[in-house]
Amino acid sequence: MIGRRLQSALADKATAYGVTTNVIITNLLINFGVFLACALIFALSKARPSLRKAFSPRTFYCPNATPREPSSWHPLQWMYYVRALPEDVFMKKIGLDALMFVKTNACLARSLSLSALIGCFVLVPVNTSFGYIRANVHSGGTSFAQYTIANVSEQSSVFYIHVLAAYLVTFVSMTGLRNLYLEYVQLRHLHLLSRDGRTPQQHTVMLHHIPKPLQSATAMFRFFSAIFPGQVASIAIVLRLPHLHELIAKYHFCVGRFEHALRATLSSAKHGSPRRPKVKRR
């Protein structure tokens, strides 16, 4: 009996939409609550003096090169502080990657805010203006589906409003991503061409697929010194040697076996046992 009722209820599209919408909204509320709890725990933990070294290690290891965060009782003060830092200070003191991370989050927040505004002030009023769910489902007008697209009849032209809203949100999001990419390219060029002292990115060259005759620091130094006389500071080469890694792994294995046998020998000698462990040679 219960299976038949459930099957008949799911066969009704409006009821199925309503059940699905209730599940989605419940999951969103739970996830939002978990997010708020985690954010509050992080903010309170970050404010504790004993945990500042874990959340702000640069402040302790590079105090002169890191802008200090003002102490405040407000748990979300660090968010306002990060947003208030100028871009040049962010790039010099913290780094370009951290600046782009903040900018990416800001772009995402703008897209989500636009979607929320369109959904709350355009789509929800449009959906609630129809009585499709109320006329087909005996829910007493309390179903969440009345605020969704399920409350609009399939023959209605109001679906075009949802389509236009989707195109608008997509256009704004893609435009924001394009502007973010162009801004990253510009900031990247400024970072590479920075003239505030001799930074590594100004005089470092990374090469791949080095020929075998040049796979040594001496050979590479002579090669580049012939091209750039007196301008080569140092050479460092990292080689892929799988055979050497295999030999090192075998060495560690043999050392472990030897230490185990030595420990067993010392233990047996300590207890006066005449038995001695056997060591196999390969």
C-alpha positions in Angstrom: 0.0 0.0 0.0 2.8 2.4 0.9 4.7 1.6 -2.2 1.7 2.3 -4.4 1.0 5.6 -2.7 4.7 6.6 -3.1 4.7 5.5 -6.8 1.5 7.5 -7.5 2.9 10.6 -5.7 6.2 10.4 -7.6 4.3 10.0 -10.8 2.9 13.5 -10.3 5.5 15.9 -11.6 4.4 18.7 -9.3 4.7 16.5 -6.2 8.0 15.1 -7.3 9.3 18.7 -7.8 8.0 19.6 -4.4 9.8 16.7 -2.7 13.0 17.3 -4.6 12.9 21.0 -3.7 12.4 20.3 0.0 15.4 18.0 0.0 17.6 20.5 -1.8 16.6 23.4 0.5 17.2 21.2 3.6 20.7 20.3 2.3 21.5 23.9 1.6 20.4 25.0 5.0 22.5 22.2 6.7 25.5 23.0 4.5 25.1 26.8 5.2 24.9 26.1 9.0 28.0 23.9 8.8 29.9 26.6 6.9 28.9 29.3 9.5 30.0 27.0 12.3 33.4 26.3 10.7 34.0 30.0 9.9 33.2 30.9 13.5 35.5 28.2 14.8 38.3 29.4 12.5 37.8 33.0 13.5 37.8 32.3 17.2 40.8 29.9 16.9 42.8 32.5 14.8 42.2 35.1 17.5 43.9 32.9 20.2 47.5 33.9 20.9 48.5 30.3 21.2 47.3 29.5 17.7 48.5 32.6 15.8 51.7 30.8 14.8 49.7 28.1 13.1 47.4 30.5 11.1 50.0 33.3 10.5 53.4 31.7 10.2 54.8 34.5 8.0 54.2 37.0 10.9 56.6 35.0 13.1 59.2 33.9 10.5 59.2 37.0 8.3 58.1 39.8 10.7 59.7 42.6 8.6 58.3 41.4 5.3 54.7 40.7 6.5 52.1 43.4 7.3 50.8 42.8 10.8 47.1 42.3 11.4 45.6 44.7 13.9 44.5 43.0 17.1 40.7 43.2 17.6 38.0 41.4 19.5 35.9 41.1 16.4 36.3 37.5 15.0 35.8 38.6 11.4 38.3 41.5 11.6 40.8 39.7 9.5 38.4 39.6 6.5 38.1 43.4 6.5 41.8 43.7 7.0 42.6 41.5 4.0 40.2 43.4 1.7 41.6 46.8 2.9 45.2 46.0 1.9 46.4 47.8 -1.2 47.4 45.6 -4.2 51.0 46.8 -4.2 51.4 45.9 -0.5 49.7 42.6 -1.1 52.1 41.7 -4.0 55.2 42.8 -2.2 54.5 41.5 1.3 52.3 38.5 0.8 52.5 37.4 -2.9 50.7 37.5 -6.2 49.1 34.1 -5.7 47.4 35.2 -2.5 46.2 38.4 -4.2 44.7 36.4 -7.1 43.1 34.0 -4.6 41.3 36.9 -2.9 40.3 38.4 -6.2 38.9 35.0 -7.4 36.8 34.8 -4.2 35.5 38.3 -4.8 34.5 37.4 -8.4 32.7 34.3 -7.1 30.9 36.3 -4.5 29.7 38.9 -7.0 28.3 36.1 -9.3 26.6 34.4 -6.4 25.2 37.7 -5.1 23.7 38.5 -8.5 22.2 35.0 -8.7 20.7 35.4 -5.3 19.2 38.9 -6.1 17.7 37.7 -9.3 16.3 34.6 -7.7 14.8 36.4 -4.7 13.4 39.5 -6.4 12.6 38.3 -9.9 12.2 34.5 -10.1 10.5 33.8 -6.8 7.8 36.5 -7.3 7.2 35.2 -10.8 6.9 31.6 -9.6 4.5 32.5 -6.7 2.2 34.4 -9.0 0.9 31.1 -10.5 -1.2 28.5 -8.8 -0.2 25.4 -10.6 1.0 23.6 -7.5 -1.9 24.7 -5.4 -4.4 23.5 -8.0 -2.8 20.1 -8.5 -1.4 19.2 -5.1 -3.4 19.2 -1.9 -0.6 20.7 0.2 -2.5 23.5 1.7 -0.2 26.1 0.1 2.8 25.3 2.3 5.0 23.4 -0.2 8.4 24.9 -1.1 7.6 24.0 -4.7 5.2 27.0 -4.9 8.3 29.2 -5.0 10.1 27.3 -7.7 9.7 26.8 -11.4 7.5 23.8 -10.7 4.7 26.2 -9.9 4.7 27.4 -13.6 2.7 25.5 -16.1 4.5 24.0 -19.1 2.4 26.0 -21.5 3.2 29.3 -19.9 5.5 31.9 -21.6 7.0 32.8 -18.2 9.7 30.1 -18.8 11.4 32.7 -21.0 12.1 34.8 -17.8 14.0 31.8 -16.3 15.9 31.4 -19.6 16.8 35.1 -19.7 17.9 35.0 -16.1 20.2 32.1 -16.8 21.7 33.8 -19.7 22.2 37.0 -17.7 23.9 35.2 -14.8 26.1 33.2 -17.3 27.1 36.4 -19.2 28.0 38.3 -16.0 30.0 35.3 -14.6 31.9 34.8 -17.8 32.6 38.5 -18.1 33.9 38.5 -14.6 36.2 35.5 -15.3 37.5 37.2 -18.4 38.3 40.4 -16.6 39.9 38.4 -13.8 42.1 36.6 -16.3 43.2 39.9 -18.0 43.9 41.4 -14.6 46.0 38.4 -13.7 48.1 38.7 -16.9 48.6 42.4 -16.1 49.6 41.8 -12.5 51.8 38.9 -13.6 53.7 41.1 -16.0 54.1 43.8 -13.3 55.4 41.2 -10.9 58.0 39.9 -13.4 59.1 43.4 -14.3 59.3 44.6 -10.7 62.3 46.8 -10.1 62.1 46.8 -6.3 65.5 45.2 -5.8 66.9 42.1 -7.4 64.1 39.6 -7.1 64.6 35.9 -8.3 62.1 36.2 -11.1 64.3 38.8 -12.8 67.4 36.8 -13.3 66.4 33.1 -13.1 66.0 30.8 -16.1 64.6 27.3 -15.9 65.4 24.8 -18.6 64.1 21.3 -19.5 65.4 18.5 -21.7 69.1 19.3 -21.2 71.4 17.3 -23.6 73.5 14.7 -21.9 76.9 16.5 -22.6 75.6 19.5 -20.6 74.0 17.6 -17.7 76.5 18.9 -15.1 76.8 22.2 -13.3 80.3 22.8 -14.7 79.4 22.2 -18.3 76.3 24.3 -18.1 78.2 27.2 -16.4 80.8 27.1 -19.2 78.0 27.0 -21.9 76.1 30.0 -20.5 79.3 32.0 -19.6 80.3 31.8 -23.2 76.9 33.3 -24.2 76.6 35.8 -21.3 80.1 36.6 -20.1 80.3 37.5 -16.4 76.5 37.4 -16.0 76.0 33.8 -14.7 75.7 33.7 -10.9 75.1 30.0 -10.3 73.9 26.7 -11.9 71.8 24.0 -10.3 70.7 20.8 -12.1 68.1 18.3 -11.0 68.3 15.0 -12.8 65.9 12.2 -13.1 67.7 9.0 -12.1 65.3 6.2 -11.5 68.1 3.6 -11.3 69.7 5.6 -8.5 66.4 5.8 -6.7 66.0 2.1 -7.0 69.4 1.5 -5.5 68.7 3.9 -2.6 65.5 2.0 -1.9 67.4 -1.3 -1.8 70.0 0.3 0.5 67.4 1.4 3.0 65.8 -2.0 2.9 69.1 -3.7 3.6 69.9 -1.3 6.4 66.5 -2.0 8.0 67.1 -5.8 7.8 70.6 -5.4 9.2 69.4 -3.2 12.1 66.6 -5.8 12.8 69.2 -8.6 12.9 71.5 -6.6 15.1 68.8 -5.8 17.5 67.8 -9.5 17.7 71.4 -10.5 18.3 71.8 -8.0 21.1 68.6 -9.1 22.7 69.5 -12.8 22.5 73.0 -12.1 23.9 71.5 -10.1 26.8 69.2 -12.9 27.8 72.0 -15.5 27.4 70.3 -17.4 24.6 72.7 -19.5 22.4 70.5 -19.0 19.3 71.5 -16.3 16.9 69.6 -14.9 14.0 70.4 -15.9 10.4 71.3 -13.2 7.9 70.8 -14.2 4.3 73.2 -12.8 1.7 72.0 -11.9 -1.8 
